[in-house]
């Protein structure tokens, strides 16, 4: 007996091989690929965002690549509204949709009913547009205070520094007349809903999680950055910078202009021009695209000071990109653990782990296992490969919709779990002890008897 055609979702950190597996599964099962990457929806920056190459795109049909320009906004709501009809159409044709990407919130928006949007919101009125302009002129603190007046629950749940979410909550109220809290409550009260939102959309879903040993992944990510230079990253960044850097007054806080792979190079792009890019390209080509070491830069400075300075800045940008990319991969790992494996009352499809650490073992360790999982599911047969066991998050029973402010550290925290972690942290304890020590010293100083000044003796000199 055949089951319904599944929705296949490939999760994983940057650099774990998601594109490779998506192509192999699309060819094996006749599926089509839906990119769930918040940066790959934009045109340009193909190298910086590790977009599937034209040759790879020719192997299987891809959706939601290059569907927006950097000059226009593209939110998770835009993504969801574009992706859901594609999934429905593919399922109707008995073709498995293969969702692949590193933007986990995009993937969540497809799997569960978690976003709040309305028809009124999609057709914004002039008054709403004017309101948006007014909000743009307000500080984040002022916006949070305004939200507290119209929707205290949301203000308590949203971090006071999270301007995007604060504005979003205000916009929902302005466009619908209902608070975001009221809408979330309606969503959560649906059958299958939970504190994270509404129910699961597609019960016939297979989640494949590509994992890689962190030290192996770090080395792989570093090599990928070096490879980007050889693919023409510098030229791509220069063209993009010249076209879009000044497209908005908030250029470095919105959309693709904040993508990993571009913003790290802004210091170089702002200081040097295309002619210097050509000089660096010539140097890199001559040296097999190996950036110079600190010792080599010092030796160069006396003969080619300008070239050495630009190479030094470019090397710094590349080092920053490597660092940020490694951090992002860990953040992706944490998200999947918390939202897919440790949600107490959420309907989560079975999650299967595939180890991509050893490249030579890929056919057996990754592709064959994924093929077996999908085949067994489609044929309604037991699979020898078991899904990952669910785990309990240590904050599962805590209130995650309340805010706390630490006066000692001058920081806000949302949720009892994060608040508890902070109170137990060494940094907080050190600051608390330092404050107590200063208070004791001040009290001791105040308690000491004040010595009386010595009276001046009369001047007897003649």
PANU-169494 format. One record per residue (C-alpha): z, x, y; residue in three letters. Coordinates in steps of 0.001 Angstrom, whole numbers, padded with zeros to 6 digits, always signed. Each point is the difference from the previous one (the first is absolute). Layout:
residues N
ZXYAla
...
This chain:
residues 462
+000000+000000+000000Unk
-001046+001434+003382Unk
+002378-000092+002919Unk
-001063-000596+003561Unk
-001767+002969+001614Unk
+002768+002115+001533Unk
+000408+001297+003491Unk
+000343+003778-000423Unk
+002074+001847+002582Unk
+000143+003805+000165Unk
+003057+001313+001817Unk
+001062+003552+000697Unk
+000672+002681+002561Unk
-002744+001768+001899Unk
-001796+002506-002228Unk
+000893-001470-003398Unk
-003592-000934-000942Unk
-000177-003696+000883Unk
-003667+000178+001077Unk
-001027+001748-003212Unk
+001685-002570-002244Unk
-001307-002955+002015Unk
-003593+001209-000499Unk
+000480+000534-003732Unk
+001562-003439-000493Unk
-002633-001714+002142Unk
-002742+001526-002171Unk
+001841-000767-003247Unk
+000904-003639+000752Unk
-002734-000991+002447Unk
+002429-000433+002866Unk
-000280+000527+003737Unk
+002323+002073+002151Unk
+002006-001351+002939Unk
+001375+002772+002196Unk
+003570-000666+001168Unk
+000266+002894+002417Unk
+000934-000784+003591Unk
-002034+002927+001354Unk
-003091-000251-002189Unk
-000812-003434+001419Unk
-001152+001822+003149Unk
-003359+001654+000522Unk
-000010+003798+000435Unk
+002642+002451-001220Unk
-001418-000031-003529Unk
+001278+003498-000769Unk
+003376-000373+001717Unk
+000815-003219-001888Unk
-001409+001253-003351Unk
-002376-002958-000137Unk
-002125-000426-003130Unk
-003204+001974+000500Unk
-003421-001682+000174Unk
-000685+001271-003535Unk
+003247-001533-001250Unk
-000690-003270+001780Unk
-003384-000125-001734Unk
+001728-000031-003413Unk
+001783-003315+000655Unk
+000008-002578+002755Unk
+002718+000593+002577Unk
+001526-002531+002392Unk
+001891+000416+003289Unk
-001171+003483+000841Unk
-001339+000470+003564Unk
+000576-003633+001017Unk
+001545+000670+003421Unk
-000549+002400+002880Unk
+002861+002105+001361Unk
-000328-001916+003291Unk
+001152-003283-001588Unk
+003292-000957-001653Unk
+000119-000528-003758Unk
+003356-001181-001307Unk
+001354-000777-003445Unk
-000760-003673+000725Unk
-003653+000865+000655Unk
-000044+001912-003268Unk
+001558-002803-002025Unk
-002326-002638+001443Unk
-003019+002172-000821Unk
+001127+001097-003470Unk
+001220-003282-001539Unk
-003430-001733+000070Unk
-001554+003083-001634Unk
+002587-000097-002787Unk
-000575-003727-000558Unk
-003777+000450-000135Unk
+000243+002846-002516Unk
+002443-001857-002235Unk
-002288-003056+000083Unk
-002782+002257-001367Unk
+002365+001438-002650Unk
-000262+003410+001645Unk
+003325+001857+000346Unk
+000903+000868+003589Unk
+001374+003542+000158Unk
+002309+000404+002992Unk
+000620+003642+000790Unk
+001738+001681+002898Unk
+003008+001679+001422Unk
+001014-002634+002552Unk
+002524-001825-002113Unk
+000658-002712+002598Unk
-003689-000915-000206Unk
+000322-000332-003769Unk
+003163-002066+000356Unk
-001821-002418+002322Unk
-002441-000764-002830Unk
+002482-000254-002853Unk
+002598-002172+001745Unk
+000051-002638+002725Unk
+001932+002123+002470Unk
-001784-000223+003354Unk
+000451-002619+002686Unk
-003175-001123+001762Unk
-001379-003236+001421Unk
-003303-001514+001086Unk
+001310-000235+003532Unk
+000744+003692-000065Unk
-003496+000917-001145Unk
-001494-001788+003009Unk
+002198+001442+002714Unk
+000082-001912+003265Unk
-000348+001487+003454Unk
+003726-000581+000534Unk
+000811+001981-003133Unk
-002267+002830+001098Unk
+001731+000064+003363Unk
+003353+000022-001782Unk
-001127+003005-002035Unk
-000863+001813+003214Unk
+003448-000799+001400Unk
+001672+001281-003158Unk
-001981+003232+000276Unk
+001777+000651+003290Unk
+003489-000562-001430Unk
+002142+002679-001582Unk
+000865-000271-003689Unk
+003646-000693+000903Unk
-001044-002854+002309Unk
-002230-001478-002715Unk
+002845+000149-002509Unk
+002330-001760+002437Unk
-002629-002703+000530Unk
-000400-000436-003753Unk
+003770-000368-000371Unk
-000128-002961+002394Unk
-002704-001889-001925Unk
+000624+001202-003578Unk
+003386+001631-000499Unk
-000466+000336-003769Unk
-003209+002002+000375Unk
+001557+002150+002718Unk
+002850+000768-002380Unk
-002408+000828-002815Unk
-002480+002146+001963Unk
+000921+003490+001178Unk
+000332+000113+003820Unk
-002493+002886+000142Unk
-002690-001690-002108Unk
-002196-001243+002834Unk
-002824-001202-002250Unk
+002211-002306-002071Unk
+001863-001247+003063Unk
-003255-000954+001719Unk
-001239-001598-003188Unk
+003085-002252-000215Unk
-000409-001033+003638Unk
-003723-000720-000479Unk
+000706-002237-003017Unk
+002370-002107+002089Unk
-002384-000179+002952Unk
-002991-001008-002116Unk
+001708-002497-002330Unk
+003169-001241+001674Unk
+001916+001059-003119Unk
+002079+003136-000299Unk
-000947+002686-002467Unk
+003317-000584-001756Unk
-000865-003677-000566Unk
-003406+000884-001403Unk
+001436+002661-002284Unk
+002540-002501-001299Unk
-002811-002436-000879Unk
-001818+002780-001812Unk
+003038+001141-001944Unk
+000848-003526-001107Unk
-003285-000355-001867Unk
+000286+000086-003816Unk
+000089+003670-000925Unk
+000954+001092+003513Unk
+002707+002551+000744Unk
+001520+001875+002920Unk
-003177+002107+000380Unk
-002229-003058+000373Unk
-001998-002494-001988Unk
-001090-000050-003652Unk
-002449+002139-001946Unk
-003631-001028+000608Unk
-001619+001306-003178Unk
+002055-000093-003219Unk
-002871+001750-001818Unk
+000546+003356+001659Unk
+000192+003512-001435Unk
+001710+002698+002068Unk
-000934+003608-000780Unk
+002212+002587+001683Unk
-001466+003512+000143Unk
+002815+002572+000019Unk
-000085+003748+000458Unk
+002696+002665-000129Unk
+000993+000640+003620Unk
-000552+003767-000017Unk
-003438-000472-001561Unk
-000820-002742+002491Unk
+001120+002122+002966Unk
-002298+002822-001061Unk
-002822-002466-000549Unk
+000475-001518+003456Unk
+000046+003429+001668Unk
-003273+000930-001701Unk
-001518-003291+001083Unk
+000734+000781+003646Unk
-001652+003409-000388Unk
-002990-001696-001645Unk
-000340-002442+002891Unk
-000776+002887+002362Unk
-002860+001089-002232Unk
-001336-003580-000145Unk
-000348-000077+003791Unk
+003349-001408+001143Unk
-000077+001783+003359Unk
-003371-001439+000995Unk
+001023-003497-001128Unk
+003230+000129+001999Unk
-001793+001244+003119Unk
-002565-002830-000105Unk
+002726-002559-000526Unk
+002209+001441+002732Unk
-002807-000013+002550Unk
-000924-003602-000868Unk
+003351-001716-000370Unk
+002933+001995+001366Unk
-000124-001799+003362Unk
-000932-003439-001313Unk
+003400-001456+000866Unk
+002972+000785+002195Unk
+002095+000113-003184Unk
-002436+002311-001748Unk
+002523+001887-002081Unk
+002133-002953-001042Unk
-002555-002418-001425Unk
-002185-000351-003066Unk
-002143+002786-001346Unk
+001031+002328+002824Unk
+003313+000379-001829Unk
-001573+000846-003341Unk
+001233+002984-001960Unk
-002800+002535+000274Unk
-000839-000648+003654Unk
+003175-000079+002075Unk
+001144+003374-001374Unk
-003092+001630+001540Unk
+000301-001590+003451Unk
+001651+003128+001527Unk
-003001+002097-001041Unk
-002596-002630+000986Unk
+001521-000395+003446Unk
+000185+003738+000696Unk
-003384+001163-001310Unk
-003578-001281+000060Unk
-002944-000228-002382Unk
-001180+003518+000857Unk
+003297+001395-001241Unk
-000366-002176-003112Unk
-003294+001778-000700Unk
+001660+003403+000351Unk
+002726-001018-002426Unk
-002547-001440-002425Unk
-001865+003316+000030Unk
+003234+001888-000680Unk
+001117-002375-002752Unk
-003415+000030-001674Unk
+000041+003805-000015Unk
+003491-000004-001555Unk
-000610-002726-002633Unk
+001979-002505+002129Unk
+003244+001867-000461Unk
+002165-000182+003116Unk
+001405+003375+001073Unk
+003558+001015-000751Unk
+002498+000822+002771Unk
-000636+003732-000523Unk
-003757-000466+000260Unk
+000423-002027+003195Unk
+002077+002782+001557Unk
-002697+002548-000872Unk
-002673-002229+001559Unk
+001787-000601+003302Unk
-000905+003360+001537Unk
-003736-000384-000749Unk
-000579-003756+000139Unk
+002958-001534+001777Unk
-001628-003402+000690Unk
-001230-000386-003577Unk
+003399+001009-001371Unk
+001808-002520+002231Unk
-002253-002878-001092Unk
+000288+000984-003654Unk
+003763+000141+000344Unk
+000097-003527+001449Unk
-002406-001298-002657Unk
+002155+001577-002722Unk
+003049-001700+001510Unk
-001794-003374-000067Unk
-000988+000497-003638Unk
+003560+000958-000907Unk
+001268-003144+001718Unk
-002534-002133-001881Unk
+001136+001485-003302Unk
+003633-000704+000855Unk
-000650-003570+001160Unk
-002168-000730-003048Unk
+002731+001183-002372Unk
+002561-002150+001806Unk
-002297-003013-000138Unk
-000525+000410-003747Unk
+003790-000115-000493Unk
+000242-003080+002207Unk
-002648-001731-002136Unk
+001979+000896-003112Unk
+003200-001461+001447Unk
-001777-003218+001048Unk
-001378-000649-003485Unk
+003382+000665-001584Unk
+001818-002380+002328Unk
-002539-002812+000405Unk
-001599-000113-003439Unk
+002626+001263-002415Unk
+003337-000867+001578Unk
-000429-003432+001583Unk
+002754-002128-001460Unk
-001560-003467+000155Unk
-003666+000724+000678Unk
-002808-000935-002387Unk
-001537+003416-000722Unk
-002845+000537-002499Unk
+000444+002670-002663Unk
-000295+003496+001448Unk
-001503+002762-002160Unk
+000537+003685+000732Unk
-002853+002502-000414Unk
+000667+003730+000419Unk
-002768+001843+001871Unk
+001761+003379+000265Unk
-002301+001824-002448Unk
-003642-000364+001028Unk
-001373+001127-003371Unk
+002010-002754-001736Unk
-001495-002759+002203Unk
-002309-001610-002638Unk
+002831-000610-002460Unk
+003058-000199+002265Unk
-001521-002182+002700Unk
-003340-001664-000695Unk
+000491-000783-003695Unk
+003491-001365+000604Unk
-001204-002173+002888Unk
-002897-001231-002126Unk
+002377-000869-002859Unk
+002340-001911+002324Unk
-002808-002082+001509Unk
-001789-000589-003316Unk
+003214-001140-001698Unk
+000763-002353+002884Unk
-003469-001553+000020Unk
+000094-000499-003777Unk
+003554-001391+000102Unk
+001124+002742-002360Unk
+003157+002089-000014Unk
-000461+003384+001600Unk
+001648+003118-001372Unk
+000533+001152+003573Unk
+003069-001700+001429Unk
+000506-000881+003665Unk
+002688+001722+002021Unk
+003496-001428-000217Unk
+001226-001837+003065Unk
+003017+001486+001721Unk
+002676-001367+002310Unk
+000023+001202+003580Unk
+003515+001041+001086Unk
-000326-002282+003025Unk
-001258-003018-001929Unk
+003037-002173+000772Unk
+000456+001135+003595Unk
-001067-001793+003154Unk
-003182+001718+001190Unk
-000489-002253+003020Unk
+002802+001163+002214Unk
+000158+002773+002585Unk
+002644+002616+000695Unk
+000414+002489+002818Unk
+001808+003294-000479Unk
+001606+000891+003327Unk
+000861+003469-001287Unk
-003606+000915-000845Unk
-001658-002415+002492Unk
-002287-001415-002707Unk
-000963-003493-001202Unk
-000202-000927-003682Unk
-001492-003104-001601Unk
+001524-001169-003276Unk
+003331+000601-001690Unk
-001477+002579-002381Unk
-001306+002359+002696Unk
+003193-000523+001981Unk
+002107+000980-002999Unk
-002101+003109-000618Unk
+000426+001032+003610Unk
+003781-000402-000055Unk
+000158+002237-003079Unk
-002372+002626+001395Unk
+001285+003480+000835Unk
-001640-000119+003421Unk
+001939-003126+000961Unk
+003235+001403-001402Unk
-000420+003262+001941Unk
-000619-001864+003258Unk
+002907-002357-000646Unk
+002342+002938-000663Unk
-001280+001809+003090Unk
+000673-003074+002103Unk
+003507-000385-001436Unk
+000728+003676+000643Unk
-001055-000337+003630Unk
+002153-003109+000374Unk
+003025+001823-001468Unk
-000531+002970+002270Unk
-000317-002282+003018Unk
+003196-001840-001002Unk
+001890+003259-000512Unk
-001213+001284+003346Unk
+001183-003185+001722Unk
+003402+000206-001700Unk
+000737+003566+001097Unk
+002455+000309+002939Unk
-001814+001027+003110Unk
+001275+003331+001386Unk
+001135-000160+003616Unk
-001782+002255+002458Unk
+002022+002999+001245Unk
+001132-000511+003610Unk
-001434+002495+002422Unk
+002456+002538+001366Unk
+000275+000261+003785Unk
-002065+002730+001520Unk
+002482+002606+001378Unk
-002528+002497+001144Unk
+000082+000791+003671Unk
